[in-house]
């Protein structure tokens, strides 16, 4: 006899929000009860790709380019370790959503006092704005590189996607997942081409995947390494994943939830491997193109675009680079606006019309980006891109700590609580991320 899960009887939560996460699409995608394993897994494919978008957004590009141009393949190991951290944290996020029926924002609202929840909401909104800022700037830079559109106009154009996203979600959540997957495929193809034409030293690439003591003893290398880590694990992704896994319609039983967690974890881990390949490809391209051609100073997206064709001696490298950047910016917009809706509804239990919520989120990012573009121009937006990643680093601990605490609490998770080894590994990862991001923040400020 299947055991039914009744979260109302779980004494680990003080209250219950009584609301569904993303109610307009909650449980909207059917999961077959019978059929092959592949057919069941196919039903869970999608959320992982949407989460992976946050690990390849324009905010990651600057740190990957700087790391490859300055230090060759050495920092590839940092990208690998960062992605392993991300795989673990995203697993905890999806498990929280499936096991409890709460997204991370709702879980914080239920578990903490109102003042604490309010502060966490403010911090989460700042993180969303910082992430959206990187997406807006990245997309605007791509439009400038591809079509010569001034940055100020490019930033304004990015506001149009608010209407587009609203239209897509009304057509069904699968539509959004398919478009996200299509844009990721474009990025993959573009960087597949970049890797081929840059002709990297594959022995050096393999060696770079092994951690080197130089990363720790070289202060400049350590700084960029921490920047890569800080730009990899995004706080808004933890809120997002715990919600969008609930778009799958599953039975409220222990076996059904265990099966859902298994398939969702496979989807998440496989998708993050794609994100690893793309981030690694950016660094490998930068190393092969700039580091070994006496252009170690390149650390800017625009500079990289303009130097690719002359150094490599081909005509399409810069074009595909800009196309991939535009796809990354638009993809991140889709997931970032959804995360904004999840955070506001989860923490405050306030239901705004989706178009209004997304317009607010977009304006918070567009206004500062527009001001900087008008006053300081291209170089100012590049600096703002770096600042957005520092802000994200500061906010990360306020999402990671509650997530690890909730999923390690037997009273809250019941049978789905983290095993002992996962619990301690998660806390070690959380402490490492917090320590390194704190170091990056302090070093940046002082």
C-alpha positions in Angstrom: 0.0 0.0 0.0 1.4 3.4 -1.0 2.1 5.8 1.8 0.4 9.2 1.4 2.3 12.3 2.4 0.4 14.8 4.6 2.5 17.9 5.1 -0.2 19.5 7.2 0.7 17.1 10.0 4.3 17.9 9.8 5.2 19.8 13.0 8.4 21.2 11.5 6.6 24.1 9.9 5.0 26.8 12.0 2.3 27.6 9.5 1.2 26.8 6.0 0.9 29.3 3.2 -1.9 27.4 1.8 -0.9 28.7 -1.7 0.6 27.0 -4.7 3.9 28.1 -6.1 3.4 29.7 -9.6 -0.4 28.8 -9.4 -1.1 29.5 -13.1 1.2 26.6 -14.1 1.3 24.4 -11.0 0.8 20.7 -11.8 0.1 21.6 -15.4 2.4 19.0 -16.9 1.2 15.4 -16.6 3.7 12.6 -15.6 2.8 9.2 -17.0 2.1 6.5 -14.4 3.0 3.7 -16.7 5.4 3.3 -19.6 9.1 3.1 -20.0 11.6 4.8 -17.7 12.6 7.1 -20.6 9.0 8.2 -21.1 8.7 9.1 -17.4 12.1 10.9 -17.4 11.1 12.9 -20.5 8.2 14.3 -18.5 10.6 15.8 -16.0 13.0 17.3 -18.6 13.0 21.0 -18.7 13.3 22.6 -15.3 17.0 21.6 -15.2 17.7 23.5 -18.5 15.9 26.6 -17.1 18.1 26.5 -14.0 21.3 25.9 -16.1 20.6 29.2 -17.8 21.7 31.0 -14.6 25.1 29.3 -14.8 25.8 30.6 -18.3 24.4 34.2 -18.1 26.4 37.2 -19.2 27.6 37.8 -15.7 29.7 34.6 -16.0 31.4 35.7 -19.2 33.6 38.4 -17.9 35.2 36.3 -15.2 35.7 33.3 -17.6 37.3 35.6 -20.3 39.5 37.2 -17.7 40.6 33.9 -16.2 41.4 32.3 -19.6 43.2 35.4 -21.0 45.4 36.0 -18.0 46.1 32.4 -16.7 45.4 30.1 -19.6 43.7 26.8 -18.7 44.6 26.8 -15.0 41.2 28.0 -13.7 39.3 25.3 -15.5 39.4 23.3 -12.2 37.5 26.2 -10.5 34.7 26.1 -13.0 34.5 22.3 -12.5 34.4 22.6 -8.7 31.8 25.4 -8.9 29.5 23.3 -11.0 29.8 20.3 -8.6 28.7 22.7 -5.8 25.9 23.9 -8.0 24.7 20.3 -8.7 24.4 19.6 -5.0 22.6 22.8 -4.1 20.2 22.5 -7.0 19.4 18.9 -6.0 18.5 20.2 -2.5 16.3 22.9 -4.0 14.3 20.5 -6.2 14.0 18.0 -3.3 12.5 20.7 -1.1 9.9 21.7 -3.7 8.9 18.1 -4.5 8.9 16.7 -0.9 7.2 19.6 0.9 5.1 21.3 -1.9 6.8 24.6 -0.9 9.3 26.6 -2.9 12.2 28.1 -0.9 10.5 31.5 -0.5 7.4 29.9 0.9 9.5 27.7 3.2 11.3 30.7 4.6 8.0 32.5 5.2 6.6 29.4 7.0 9.7 28.8 9.1 10.8 32.3 10.2 9.2 35.2 11.9 7.7 38.0 9.8 10.6 40.5 10.3 13.2 37.8 9.3 11.1 36.8 6.3 10.8 40.4 5.2 14.5 41.0 5.4 15.2 37.8 3.4 12.7 39.0 0.8 14.5 42.4 0.5 17.8 40.6 0.1 16.3 38.2 -2.5 14.8 41.1 -4.5 18.3 42.8 -4.5 19.8 39.6 -5.9 17.1 39.4 -8.6 17.7 43.0 -9.5 21.5 42.4 -9.7 21.1 39.3 -11.8 18.6 41.0 -14.1 21.0 43.9 -14.4 23.7 41.5 -15.8 21.1 40.1 -18.3 20.0 43.5 -19.5 23.6 44.8 -20.0 24.7 41.5 -21.7 21.7 41.6 -24.1 22.3 45.3 -24.8 26.0 44.7 -25.5 25.1 41.8 -27.9 22.6 44.1 -29.8 25.3 46.7 -30.0 27.9 44.3 -31.3 25.5 42.6 -33.8 23.5 45.5 -35.1 25.4 48.7 -33.9 22.4 49.6 -31.7 23.6 52.1 -29.1 23.7 50.7 -25.5 20.9 53.0 -24.3 18.5 51.9 -27.0 19.5 48.3 -26.5 18.7 48.5 -22.8 15.3 49.9 -23.6 14.6 47.2 -26.2 15.1 44.5 -23.5 12.0 45.8 -21.8 9.8 44.5 -24.7 10.4 40.9 -23.6 8.0 41.5 -20.6 5.0 41.2 -23.0 6.6 38.3 -24.8 7.2 36.3 -21.6 3.6 36.9 -20.5 2.3 35.6 -23.8 4.5 32.5 -23.6 3.4 31.5 -20.1 -0.2 31.8 -21.1 0.5 29.2 -23.8 1.8 26.7 -21.3 5.0 26.2 -19.3 6.4 23.6 -21.8 6.6 26.4 -24.4 9.0 28.3 -22.2 11.1 25.2 -21.5 11.3 24.5 -25.3 12.4 28.0 -26.1 15.0 28.0 -23.3 16.3 24.6 -24.6 16.5 26.0 -28.1 18.5 29.1 -27.0 20.9 26.8 -25.1 21.4 24.8 -28.2 22.3 28.0 -30.1 24.9 28.8 -27.4 26.3 25.3 -27.6 26.7 25.4 -31.3 28.3 28.8 -31.3 30.9 27.8 -28.7 31.4 24.4 -30.4 32.5 26.5 -33.4 34.7 28.8 -31.2 36.5 25.8 -29.7 37.2 24.3 -33.2 38.6 27.5 -34.7 40.6 28.4 -31.6 42.4 25.0 -31.7 43.2 24.7 -28.0 46.0 22.6 -26.5 43.9 19.6 -25.3 46.7 18.4 -23.0 46.7 21.8 -21.3 42.9 21.7 -21.1 43.0 18.3 -19.3 45.8 19.5 -17.0 43.7 22.6 -16.2 40.9 20.4 -14.8 43.1 19.3 -12.0 43.3 21.9 -9.1 46.7 23.7 -8.9 48.3 25.1 -5.7 49.0 28.3 -7.8 45.4 29.2 -7.5 45.8 29.7 -3.7 49.3 31.2 -3.6 48.8 33.7 -6.5 46.6 36.5 -5.1 45.4 37.7 -8.5 44.6 34.2 -9.6 42.7 33.6 -6.4 40.7 36.8 -6.9 39.5 35.7 -10.4 38.9 32.2 -9.1 36.6 33.5 -6.4 34.9 35.7 -9.0 34.2 32.6 -11.1 32.7 30.8 -8.1 30.7 33.8 -7.1 29.3 34.1 -10.6 28.5 30.4 -10.9 26.1 29.7 -8.0 23.2 32.1 -8.3 20.8 32.7 -5.3 17.7 33.2 -7.5 18.2 29.7 -9.0 17.6 28.1 -5.7 14.2 29.8 -5.4 13.4 29.2 -9.0 14.2 25.4 -9.0 12.2 24.7 -5.9 9.1 26.1 -7.6 9.3 25.1 -11.3 9.7 21.4 -10.4 6.2 21.7 -9.1 4.8 22.2 -12.6 4.8 18.4 -12.8 1.6 16.7 -11.7 2.6 13.8 -9.4 0.7 11.8 -6.8 1.0 12.9 -3.2 2.7 9.6 -2.1 6.2 8.8 -0.9 7.0 6.5 -3.9 5.8 9.1 -6.4 7.8 11.8 -4.8 10.9 9.7 -4.6 10.6 8.9 -8.3 10.1 12.6 -9.1 13.2 13.6 -7.1 15.2 10.9 -8.9 14.2 12.0 -12.4 14.4 15.8 -11.5 17.9 15.3 -10.2 19.0 13.6 -13.4 17.5 16.4 -15.4 19.2 19.0 -13.2 22.6 17.3 -13.2 22.7 16.7 -16.9 21.7 20.3 -17.6 24.4 21.6 -15.3 26.9 19.5 -17.3 25.9 21.5 -20.3 26.4 24.7 -18.4 29.9 23.5 -17.3 30.8 22.8 -21.0 29.7 26.4 -22.0 31.6 28.1 -19.2 34.6 25.9 -19.8 34.4 26.7 -23.5 34.4 30.4 -22.9 37.6 30.1 -20.7 39.2 27.7 -23.2 38.5 30.0 -26.1 39.9 33.0 -24.2 43.0 31.0 -23.2 43.7 29.6 -26.6 43.0 32.9 -28.4 44.3 35.6 -26.0 46.7 34.1 -23.4 49.0 32.5 -25.9 49.0 35.5 -28.3 50.3 38.1 -25.9 46.8 39.5 -25.2 46.5 38.6 -21.5 45.0 42.0 -20.7 41.7 41.1 -22.4 39.0 40.9 -19.7 36.1 42.7 -21.4 33.3 41.1 -23.5 33.5 43.9 -26.1 37.3 43.6 -26.4 37.0 39.9 -26.8 34.5 40.2 -29.6 36.6 42.7 -31.5 39.9 40.7 -31.2 38.5 37.2 -32.0 38.4 37.5 -35.8 41.9 39.2 -36.2 43.7 36.8 -33.9 42.1 33.6 -35.2 42.1 34.7 -38.8 38.4 33.8 -39.4 35.4 35.9 -40.1 32.6 34.2 -38.0 34.2 33.8 -34.6 33.1 37.3 -33.4 29.7 36.9 -34.9 28.9 33.6 -33.2 30.3 35.0 -30.0 27.8 37.9 -30.1 24.9 35.6 -31.1 25.7 33.3 -28.1 25.8 36.4 -25.8 22.4 37.6 -27.1 20.9 34.1 -26.6 22.4 33.9 -23.1 21.0 37.3 -22.2 17.5 36.5 -23.4 17.5 33.1 -21.8 18.4 34.6 -18.5 15.6 37.1 -18.8 13.0 34.3 -19.0 14.2 32.6 -15.9 15.0 35.7 -13.9 11.5 37.2 -14.3 10.0 33.9 -13.2 12.2 33.9 -10.1 11.0 37.4 -9.3 7.4 36.3 -9.3 8.2 33.3 -7.2 10.1 35.3 -4.6 7.4 38.0 -4.2 4.5 35.6 -4.0 6.4 33.2 -1.7 7.7 35.7 0.9 4.8 38.2 0.9 1.9 36.1 -0.3 1.0 39.0 -2.6 -0.5 38.2 -5.9 0.3 40.8 -8.5 -0.7 40.3 -12.1 2.2 38.6 -13.9 2.7 41.5 -16.4 2.9 44.0 -13.5 5.4 41.9 -11.5 7.7 41.4 -14.5 7.5 45.1 -15.5 8.6 46.1 -11.9 11.5 43.5 -12.1 12.6 44.8 -15.5 12.5 48.5 -14.5 14.6 47.9 -11.4 17.3 46.6 -13.7 16.8 48.9 -16.6 16.9 52.2 -14.8 20.4 51.9 -13.2 21.8 50.3 -16.4 20.3 53.2 -18.5 21.8 55.9 -16.2 25.2 54.3 -16.3 25.1 53.8 -20.1 24.1 57.4 -20.7 26.7 58.9 -18.3 29.7 56.6 -18.6 29.1 54.7 -21.8 30.4 51.2 -22.7 33.1 51.0 -20.0 30.7 52.0 -17.3 28.3 49.2 -18.2 31.2 46.7 -18.1 32.0 47.9 -14.5 28.3 47.6 -13.6 28.4 44.0 -14.9 31.2 43.2 -12.4 29.4 45.0 -9.6 26.2 43.0 -10.2 28.2 39.8 -9.6 29.6 41.2 -6.3 26.1 41.9 -5.2 25.0 38.4 -6.1 27.9 37.0 -4.0 26.8 39.0 -1.0 23.2 37.6 -1.3 24.1 34.0 -1.9 24.5 32.9 1.8 21.0 34.1 2.6 19.6 31.5 0.2 22.1 28.7 0.7 21.9 28.6 4.5 18.1 28.2 4.8 18.0 25.7 1.9 20.6 23.4 3.6 19.0 23.9 7.0 15.5 23.0 5.8 16.5 19.9 3.8 18.7 18.7 6.7 15.8 19.0 9.2 13.9 15.7 9.7 10.9 17.5 11.2 10.5 19.5 8.0 11.4 16.9 5.4 10.3 13.6 7.0 11.5 10.7 4.9 13.1 13.0 2.4 15.6 14.5 4.9 19.2 14.7 3.7 21.3 11.5 4.4 24.1 12.2 6.9 26.8 12.4 4.2 24.7 14.8 2.1 23.9 16.9 5.2 27.6 17.4 6.2 28.8 17.8 2.6 26.1 20.5 2.0 27.2 22.5 5.1 30.9 22.3 4.1 29.9 23.6 0.6 27.8 26.4 2.1 30.7 27.4 4.4 33.2 27.4 1.5 30.9 29.5 -0.7 30.2 32.0 2.1 33.8 32.3 3.1 35.1 32.8 -0.5 32.3 35.3 -1.4 32.9 37.2 1.7 36.6 37.5 0.9 35.7 38.6 -2.7 33.3 41.3 -1.3 35.8 42.6 1.3 38.7 42.7 -1.2 36.5 44.4 -3.8 35.4 47.1 -1.3 38.7 47.8 0.4 
